[in-house]
Amino acid sequence: MSIGSHSVSHPILSELGYSKQEKEINESSAFIEKFLPENDLKVFCYPYGHKFSFNETTQTILKKLNFHL
């Protein structure tokens, strides 16, 4: 079973700038890591799950933060 992050406040990430997206993603990941410190697989699910909910910036941040899925 994998437990992944989904952002902090579930915004439409594509509507946010780089720094706000990074904060949403990073803080949600840090929260999960408190409870699963040995979690080898970093998973992120875009809020709303539609193509409009993320953009290239989102994908760049996820790569930078070493997300796998």
Stockholm file with secondary structure:
# STOCKHOLM 1.0

chainA/1-69         MSIGSHSVSHPILSELGYSKQEKEINESSAFIEKFLPENDLKVFCYPYGHKFSFNETTQTILKKLNFHL
#=GR chainA/1-69 SS CCCCBCCSSCCCGGGSCHHHHHHHHHHHHHHHHHHCTTCCCCCBCCTTCSGGGCCHHHHHHHHHTTCCC
#=GC SS_cons        CCCCBCCSSCCCGGGSCHHHHHHHHHHHHHHHHHHCTTCCCCCBCCTTCSGGGCCHHHHHHHHHTTCCC
//
